[in-house]
Amino acid sequence: MILDKLKELNESRSLTVLLVEQNLRAASIAHEAYVLSQGSMKYEGSPEIFADGKSIASFFFGESKAS
C-alpha cells in the first residue's frame, strides 16, 4: 500500500512528505494534520482526533469544532 511506502521513506530516510488526502486512513501515518474547508483552516494539530473517523464530521456538518 502507498501509505506503508510513504511511512517507510519517512522513517528510513527522514524524508518529509506532504500528503493531501481525503481518506482518513492517511492520518494514521501523519505527524501533523490540517483540515481545510472552503479556503479556511478549520483545524491544525494532532491527527489522533480523527482516529474514530467521526470527528471530521464536526468540521463539515457544524458540530463542535476541535481546537
Secondary structure as UniProt FT lines:
FT   HELIX           2..13
FT   HELIX           24..29
FT   STRAND          33..37
FT   TURN            38..39
FT   STRAND          40..45
FT   HELIX           47..50
FT   TURN            51..52
FT   TURN            55..56
FT   HELIX           57..60
//
